Amino acid sequence: MELGNISKPTYGSGLEAPGSSTPGLVTMAHGFLRLVQPNPLPTELIKFGQLQSEFSQEDIHELLLYELGFLVCVAIGVLLIILVPLVGCCFCCCRC
């Protein structure tokens, strides 16, 4: 597996696993990742070799915008982790 140019990666429309027996699953996984992460990485916020002690409001806003898809997925996951056992408990304990 060749890594390519790590400092300046090139992104295509999507990778296909060579000789994959499940191309539909690969396509679905890449489609999901493109759905939750449509924005490019703000590389100007990452300063290599320098210590960055403070972030400005603009930097935080840009990072949150970059991670918005994952934050929505986490919120839905936490909601389901709380709601599913609660609804199950209500169905089990409150049957009439």
Secondary structure, 3 states (H helix, E strand, C coil): CCCCCCCCCCCCCCCCCCCCCCHHHHHHHHHHHHHHCCCCCCHHHCCCCCCCCCCCHHHHHHHHHHCHHHHHHHHHHHHHHHHHHHHHHHHHHCCC
